[in-house]
Amino acid sequence: MTAAARRLSSVPAFDVDAIRADFPILARQVHGKPLVYLDSAASAQKPRAVIEAITRAYTDDYANVHRGAYYLSETSTVAYEAAREKVRAFINASSTAEIVFTKGATEAINLIAASYGRAFIKAGDEIVLTALEHHSNIVPWDLLRTATGCVIRVVPVAADGTVALSDFAASIGPRTKLVAVAHVSNVLGTILPIRAIADLAHAAGAKILIDGCQGIVHAPVDVRALDCDFYAFSGHKLYGPTGIGVLWAREALLDAMPPYQGGGDMIETVAFSGCTWAPLPAKFEAGTPPIVQAIGLGAAIDYVTAQDRDAVRAHEERLLAYATAQLGQIPGLRLIGTAPGKAAVQSFVMDGAHPHDIATVLDRSGVCVRAGHHCAQPLMEVMGVPATARASFAMYNTITEVDALVTALIKARELLT
Amino acid sequence: MSALTSRRTEDSADDLKALYQELILDHGKSPRNLRPVEHPTCTAKGNNPMCGDKVTVSARVSEAGVIEDIAFEGRGCAISIASASMMTLALKGRTVDGARRLFAAVQGLCTGRMELTTAKAETPVEMSDALDELAALSGVRQFPVRVKCATLPWHALVSCLDGSATATTES
């Protein structure tokens, strides 16, 4: 028995039809065809539990938080703070003081760059990134470089999409102040060895930030086991609403960092002679927060935690293995990103057909894939392609949908090449 | 049910055939005038930030306002490359004023604001024949997110003629 076959035979029971029934949108058609949604790495669809939690919050329990001395504001505050506790437990943080709600992972990383970066990173200090980063983990550091004169070092990515630990070791040095890396590549699916990178960073006296947008969905995350210093993720890729993200950081770091934005809710006292800040995490949550979005994220976390996550992961791995095998048989199609043990994200290009044209043809078969640079232009340069098409698989996708993708790709090839 | 969901499958297949018709695929695969211009008087880049497509249009315009040579360089999808290729064929030897009016007509055709007869009526007589071929680009009107692909080289053209260095489909 091959290793692959052994893996398949040991797949835990997983009822994908039951999962699909939880996602109302999956019942709809697109262009007269059943929806085949293969773009969950861009944004995942929402289970009914999330949609209903949002509706319930607006229908029954809505008021501003942390303000009114009246019943609704109290229940709203309790629900908002309960969501924070759900996030804390989900990533095994030691305290809710370490959970800062943001509008997304992008804002979380910008918060770190603007607050931690400007306070603690000086001219000549080095920030280590990888060539596979999403623009949201490149541009904030470019802005910081302009502001401070710090230096950005880039760890290379191999042709198959792997990033070698030895290249991290070579890039991290005494001047490194921060290592900022994706947990899982949104284009290639490569899973980075975070704990080992964190050890290298800490040995050099640097901090490590993880862009966890894809990682948080892929498998359970334990920020303490990863031994990272900052972990950022968005709600909408985790089956939750848009407009909500999470920054987790060690409490001591958040304590030492200056506020990111000023406004209501983040202060203790305000006077024209000077202000003092609210305790964590409020210090980093200026203004009325995304209350209902946080509650929706809490419901998404409940939904994800209620699943057998090993079974979900095995299901996604099976989809990826099947897709990889099937796509590999289409003439002229080349897979981009084939790192061992990768997450269920598969980019590809086709000879003589631009990814955008492929995506347009696929769409008319009801198949949704992402086409373009995936907010990772430097990685496109590394891979020597202007763009790719990308299929990403979530817990609700099926083998039949992979077949629909393959059929549509064969049609696209006939039409375009 | 929305208009999009109620459309029949056969319509979708026809839309695809209208978009990727032989003429478009031919220009997309074997673009004409994909080269630099000798002694250009103007050059402008067109960027589509959504997809990263890039088209640089260069032209040599005489003092009398005639486009003596026009060509493009860049990379992109079949639609943007075909549009650039067909545009250069249509504009060589034409006046700057004529080029601007042809741009308006192509934009009208691609967005669905104009049918071919209207577009022709609003274009100088000597150029209106060019619209018969350019009308092939109007297949994008059934694909709203792809309209920018077809108009990208034309935006770059206008920037080029206006003397500005870059155009973006976001403007």
Boltz contact constraints between the chains, C-beta under 6 A:
constraints:
  - contact:
      token1: [A, 29]
      token2: [B, 5]
      max_distance: 6.0
  - contact:
      token1: [A, 31]
      token2: [B, 12]
      max_distance: 6.0
  - contact:
      token1: [A, 32]
      token2: [B, 8]
      max_distance: 6.0
  - contact:
      token1: [A, 32]
      token2: [B, 9]
      max_distance: 6.0
  - contact:
      token1: [A, 354]
      token2: [B, 77]
      max_distance: 6.0
  - contact:
      token1: [A, 354]
      token2: [B, 78]
      max_distance: 6.0
  - contact:
      token1: [A, 356]
      token2: [B, 51]
      max_distance: 6.0
  - contact:
      token1: [A, 356]
      token2: [B, 77]
      max_distance: 6.0
  - contact:
      token1: [A, 357]
      token2: [B, 77]
      max_distance: 6.0
  - contact:
      token1: [A, 357]
      token2: [B, 78]
      max_distance: 6.0
  - contact:
      token1: [A, 360]
      token2: [B, 143]
      max_distance: 6.0
  - contact:
      token1: [A, 364]
      token2: [B, 12]
      max_distance: 6.0
  - contact:
      token1: [A, 364]
      token2: [B, 16]
      max_distance: 6.0
  - contact:
      token1: [A, 372]
      token2: [B, 51]
      max_distance: 6.0
  - contact:
      token1: [A, 373]
      token2: [B, 52]
      max_distance: 6.0
  - contact:
      token1: [A, 386]
      token2: [B, 75]
      max_distance: 6.0
  - contact:
      token1: [A, 387]
      token2: [B, 52]
      max_distance: 6.0
  - contact:
      token1: [A, 415]
      token2: [B, 20]
      max_distance: 6.0
